[in-house]
Amino acid sequence: MADVPADYFAELWAALDADHGLLSSSPSADRINLIAAAKTALGSAGITSDLRKWVGTNKDRFIFAAIAIDNWYEPIGRCKGNRVGLPLHMSEVFDDYIATSRLNGPGGARVILRRPFWGSWADSAVDIPLPGELSAYFVSLMSLPDEIASTCPDDSTAPSSVRLKFRIGRSADSKAIGGATWKVGIAPLAQLSGDIKFERNLDGTLASYDAQVADFSNRIQEVIDTLCRAGCHIIAFPEMAVHENTFASLGAIIRKFGADSNLSLVLAGTTRTTNGSGKPYNRCTIFNHRGDIVLQQNKLTRWNLDASLCSRFGFDPGGDGMYYEHITVGSEVHIVEERDIGRFAALICEDLSRTQPGQWLRNNMLLDLQFTPVLDADLHHDKWEANFGGKAVLAGGCRVIVTNSMPLTYCQNETNRKNKAMKYVVTDSGIGLAVDRVGDKVRVKVLRAPLGSAGHEAQYFDWEPTKWQDLA
């Protein structure tokens, strides 16, 4: 890719980000004149060399050159993924962006469009968050950092970082939803008490649990068939509910039932994934309707159970009073943009409750969908998943889908029976949450399924938050 305006934008962004003093405080009339001069230097064809000459060594002109480049990309930024009507040179830029998921050349920071092509954030009438002083100057573009803020896997108060990965899916690889109301299907998969076993390990001197699920290849095939027949656009499964053997055949199962249905995405929960001789990954995979993988995300933080949680589920903590999750955590967070959905990410279980990287992603990447598979006891309206999902919806304007299995509900019931706390013993279990907002109100839908069902449990619903319950 030859030198293009976005290459220069990346350089200017880096300089402006390093020195906010370069964000000029010139009088408004001077700013208008300087932006006009920068646009003239760039020209309609985007001749970067002429703009560079105009800037020269005058750093006070950096911001105006960057604004001119930002304005130059505006036709693509508001085209909503449709190249029809774009000038020829803009059509070529559009094609390169779809092919490479970046507007500038390889190497260095990635420049992308601030708004996704699809989803609610594609509407220019929707105000976008202004998370930083620099971002507020631009309408069309942003430069992505290589790493973003996160927290340490075992300590929510200690800062860390993860690498940021972004990709645009090809329209030919996704099933169009258009303006249809999303129909979402979920299933717990692990729905009996012994469907997930918690193997005890010693990680050095620390006690840890290793969640190992049974092989549900037949069950998952029945579920996908049922939900595709129901017309679901999205199907979602919980954390640690897909055995590695099941995962190996999952793409073919999805392709069999999804290719000729409404299906767009399968949020395939997470799989305990072998990691050589190290601890396994807790890995989420998202497939398209053809069974092709469009996103894989390793869990970034561990759900370590303190003495209180161990008591609730009937687990024996280690000598330090903790029971650690036996996984290798991920070092990258992945964002994918797909037709009609917009940008989406997977924040697995504990990752939802951490401030970062979720807050950065929602504010800067303008997520339309956040998927959180969990392994927990009974989900309900006042549970932490609903509360943190609500915060994500209010702060980032994204839709949140939470999915859950049933084994820990059985564990919790057994503890309550032993403690003679029978009023807390439940006969059904919350297996899913859908969270969105209507105006300034967070709305939540809770899906429940009976315990002890002999057949598979699969439920589906329309994404209509006006009909859901307010989150208190």
Salt bridges, closest charged atoms under 4 A:
GLU11 OE2 - ARG52 NH2 2.83
ASP17 OD1 - HIS20 NE2 3.67
ASP95 OD2 - ARG83 NH2 2.78
GLU133 OE1 - HIS20 ND1 3.17
ASP154 OD2 - ARG302 NH1 2.82
ASP173 OD2 - ARG170 NE 3.01
ASP173 OD1 - ARG290 NH2 2.73
ASP195 OD2 - ARG219 NH1 3.10
ASP203 OD2 - LYS279 NZ 3.62
ASP203 OD1 - HIS326 ND1 2.93
ASP210 OD2 - ARG272 NH2 2.77
ASP225 OD1 - ARG229 NE 2.70
GLU239 OE2 - LYS299 NZ 3.00
ASP292 OD2 - ARG290 NE 3.50
ASP316 OD2 - ARG200 NH2 3.87
GLU325 OE1 - LYS299 NZ 2.80
GLU332 OE2 - ARG163 NH2 3.27
GLU332 OE1 - HIS334 NE2 3.15
GLU337 OE1 - ARG343 NE 2.90
GLU350 OE2 - ARG354 NE 3.57
ASP376 OD2 - LYS383 NZ 3.19
ASP378 OD1 - ARG448 NH2 2.85
ASP382 OD1 - HIS381 ND1 3.35
ASP428 OD1 - ARG448 NH2 3.07
ASP436 OD2 - ARG399 NE 3.67
ASP462 OD1 - LYS183 NZ 2.86
GLU464 OE1 - LYS467 NZ 2.98
ASP470 OD1 - ARG443 NE 2.77
